[in-house]
Amino acid sequence: DEGMSTVVYCLDEALIGFGCAVEDGNLDKAMGVLSKQSEGKDANELRPELEAMWKQLSQVSLAHGRLDIAERAHAAIGDVSMTRYLRKINKTKMQVSKATGTDGSDHWIVKSKLALLRRDFREAELIFIEQGQTDEAVEMYQVLHQWDEAIRVAEERNHPEAAEMRSSYFEYLVSSGQEARAALIREGEGEVLEAID
């Protein structure tokens, strides 16, 4: 026989305060709540739910353009590389703000770095190209080891080193035993007989 039963739930004031602050868009307050809960603890000592809240705060902060709070959130969970990257973007944003008297969030360097952070390489490429920064777009793809994309951008923008880049990439493919890939390049250039060889 199942009768009526009473269940008691313990409410976590910090969790409620954090949730309300995020819902209200008060990211500073949400950060304050989490900071208070994290006092005296390093990233390895955080409770799982606290770490999850820091991650949520980071995502919401990035979506709202609050890079300073996102940086703090990543620092709290011990994500050193992301913290450093966000700090670089924040410094750039502040320098642009100081130099132009504007927010700095709309500057092409800040926008391109945020696109890279989201792994939206096409968006970053478009930002670079719109600003006449072909070298930056090519370099981005080279750093990512996306040589085909780097060559494509260089050729589309009539970069002076486009032919040399294509030739170097072709030689690399042949020397590293990637003949099939090298043949595709030659075929794309219209050199069908050379591609067969």
N, C-alpha and C positions, 0 to 999 in steps of 0.2 A: 504494500500500500504506500503510494507516494503522496505525502501531504505537502502542504505549503512549506517552503523552506526560504530562508533568508540568506542571501549571499552578500558578503561585505567586501568592497573593493577599496584598497588604499589609493587615494589620489595623490599623485606627485605634483606638488604645487609648481615646481620648476617646469615640468613638462607642460602643464596647463598654461603657465605664463608665457613660455616659449611659443606654444601653438597659437595663442591669442595674438602675440606680437607679430608673428609671421603673417597670420591672416589679415591683420590690420595694416600690414606693410611697414610696420615700425621695426626695421632691421637693426637699428641701433639698440633698441630695447631688447630684442631677441639675442643680440650678441652679449649684452650686459647680463642677461639671465644665464646664458651658457658660461660666460666668463666666471661668474660667481660660483657656479657648480664645479668648474674645472680648477678653481684656485688650489695651488699647491700640488697639482698633479701634472705629471708629464704625459705625453701621448700614449705611453704603454700602460698607464694606470687608469685610463678613462673607461667608464662603464660602457658597454656596447650601445645602450640607448643614447648616452650622451654623445658618443662618437657619431652615431647616426644623425643626431640633431645638428651637429657641426657640419656634417656633409650636406644635409638639407639646407642649412643656412648658406652654405657656399653656393649651391645651385641657384637658390632664390636670389642671392646677391648678384651673381653673374648675370642672371636674367634681367635684373633691374639696373645693371650698370654700376653697382656698388663694389668696385674692385677692392677697395680698402677692407671691407668686411669679408669678402671672399678670401683675401690674403690672410686675414686673421684666422678665419675658419680652417684653412689648410695648415696654418702653423699649429693650431691647437691639436689637430689630429696627427701631426708629425710628417706631413707631406712636404718635405723640404724642397724638392724640385719645383713643385707647383707654387709653393710660397715664393721662391726666388723669381720664377717667371712672372707671377702677378706683381711682385715688387718692382720688377723692371718696367712693366706696363704702367704701374702707378707712377713711377718716377717720370716716365715719358709724358704721361698725362699731365702731371704737375708742371713740368717744364713748358709744355705747350700752353697750358693755362696761364702761366706767368708771362710768357712771351707774347701771347695774343690777347689776353684778357678775356678769353672765352673758357668754356668748360673743359675742353681738351678731349672729351669723349668722342667727338665727331672728327677728330683729326685722322688722316689716312693711316698714319703709323699705328695709332692705337687700334683703329678698326681692323687693320690687317693682322695685328698680333692676336686680337680676340678671335678672328676667323681661324687663324692657325690653332688656337687653343681648342676651338670646336672641331678641329680637323676638317674644316671646310676650305680645302686648298683652292678650289675654283673661285670662291668668293675672295680669298686673299689675292689670287692672281688678278682678278678683275680690279680690285682696289689698286694694286700696283700699276697695272696697265693704264687705268684712268688717270693716274698721277704722273704718267710718263716714266715710271720706274721699271723699265724692262729688265735691267740687270738684277733688281731685287726679285722679280718673279722667276727669272732663270735660276738665280742662286737658291731660292727657296726649293725649287724642284730638285736641284742638284744635291742639296743637303738631305733631302728626303730620298735620294737615290731613285728618283723618277726621271731617268735620263730622257725617255721618249717625250715626256711633257716639257722638259727643259728645252729640248731641241725644237719641239713644236712652237713654243712661245718665241724662241729666238728667230725661227724662220718666219713666223707670222709678222713679227715686228721688224724684220730686216736687220737683225742684229749683225754687226760686222764679223762676229766669231761663229755664226751659225754653221757654216760649212765645215769649219775646223772642229766644232763640237760633234757634228754628225760623223765626220771621218774618225775622230778619236774614239767615239763610242763603238763604231763599226770594228775598228782594230781591237778594241778591248774584248768585244764579243767573240771575235775569231780566236784571239790568243787564249781566251778562257774556255774554249771548247763549246761555245754557244752558237754553232754554225747555223742552226735552224733560225734562230732569232736574227742573226746577221743577214741571212738570205731574205727574210721578210723585209728588212730595211732596203736591201737592193731591189727587191721586187716593187716596193713602194715608190722607189725612185724611177721605176720604168726600166731598170737594168735586169730584165728577165733572164737573159743568157748568163750573166755574171752571177745571178742568184742561184742558178742551177749548178754552177761550178762550185 
